[in-house]
C-alpha cells in the first residue's frame, strides 16, 4: 500500500468543482475572454447571483491558475485554456510549419519585397501611435527612396524602420543594458526635446501616463532610483530560460513589452522601445513569421483597447491576463491579415502568369498588363506602381516604357515633363492573340 498524503482541505477548489454546469461554462467563457469587472457585472443573467458574487467566483477561478512572473510588483496572470490553445496555433504557424509557408512565393525576390513592406508598415504604425502624422504613402516613398526626413514625424518613422532592421541583424545576441540603450537611442534620435535623453535612463519622476480618452492620470511609473536594477532584471528575464516556471515564449514576449511600458525607464519613446523588444524576443525564439506581420497596425486600429489592457491590468491587482489576452488577439488578427494578403497576391500572380506567354516581358510587366486588362481604361504614372513593386521611379518607368515598345501601352503627356501610360489602340487585339 502506498503512503497516503496528508489531508489538506481546499475550499476554493471544492467551490469551483461544485459549480453547476451552466455557471461553470459561463465562468470559463468570461475567463477565456478575460473580461474586466465593467463587463462581468452585466453577465449575471441566469445565475441567480449578484454582480459582486459573480465577480468573486471569477476571481477565485483565476486564482486557481495564477502564475506570478514579476514578484517585485506582484505581476501575475491566470493561464486560460484559450491562451494555451492560441499559443499552440501560433507555434504551428509562426515557425513556418503550416499555412504560411504554403502561401509565400518561392522566389526570394518576392519574399524580400514582402518583408520590406511589412517592416515599413510596422515602423509607420508604431510611430503613428506615438503621434507621427505623416501619411503612409509619403512615409513609404521616403523609406524606399532613402530620402532625408523633413520633420519630426518622418524622423520617428525612419528611426523605427532602422531600429527594426538593427534588431533583425542582432536577434541572436543577448540583451544587455548597453544594447537596450542603443535600441532606445536609434529609436529616438533627433525626436526628443532634449537630444541628450536618447539612450539614457530618466533621472526624474516627473513622468505620468495619462488616459488618452479622458486625460486623467492613470499610472505613476516606479521611481527613477529603481531603474538600474530594473534594466539588469529585464535583461536577465529576456535572456534566461531558467525563471523557475515555464512561460510560453509568446506570453513572455508580451510580458517584456508590458514591463518596459510599466516602468517607463525613458523620458520618451517607451512604447516604441517596448514594441521593438517584443519583436526582438519573438525573433530570438525563432518565430520568423513575426517579421512579416503588421502587428502595430492592428494595435493602432484598436488603440483604445490597447490602452485599456494596461489600465485593467493595473486596476485589477497587476493582473497581466488582460494585456496578454488582448495581444494574443492582435497576433491572431495580424496573422489572418497576412494570410488574406498573401492569398490575394497569389491570385494576382496566377492571373498575371497568363500574360507571361506574350514573351520577352518580366513578371512585373505581366502584372502591369493584368492591371490594364482587369481595370480597363486606367491611366498610370511611373510613381503609381512604385509601391506595388518596391522599386525606384526610374525602374518603374523602365517597366512601362518596355510595354510601350511592344505596342501594348501608349505614352501620353500630362503636363510639362510628366508622362502617363494608357492602353494602346492595339491592346485588345495583341492580348487576345497571345492569351
Secondary structure, 3 states (H helix, E strand, C coil): CCCCCCCCCCHHHHHHHCCCHHHHHHHHHHHHCCCCHHHHCCCCCCCCCCHHHHHHHHHHHHHCCEEEEEHHHCEEEECCHHHHHHHHHHHHHHCCCCHHHHHCCCCHHHHHHHHHHHHHHHHHHHHHHCCCCCCHHHHHHHHHHCCCCCCHHHHHHHHHHHHHHHHHHCCCCCCCHHHHHHHHHHHHCCCCCCHHHCCCCCCCCCCCEECCCCCCEEECCCCHHHHHHHHHHHHHHHHCCCCCCCCCHHHHHHHHHHHHHHHCCCCCCHHHHHHHHHHHHHHHCCCHHHHHCCHHHHHHHCHHHHHHHHHHHHHCCCECHHHHHHHHHHHHHHHHHHHHHHHHHHHHHHHHHHHHHHCCCCHHHHHHHHHHHHHCCCCECHHHHHHHHCCCHHHHHHHHHHHHHCCCEEEEEEECCEEEEEECCCHHHHHHHHC
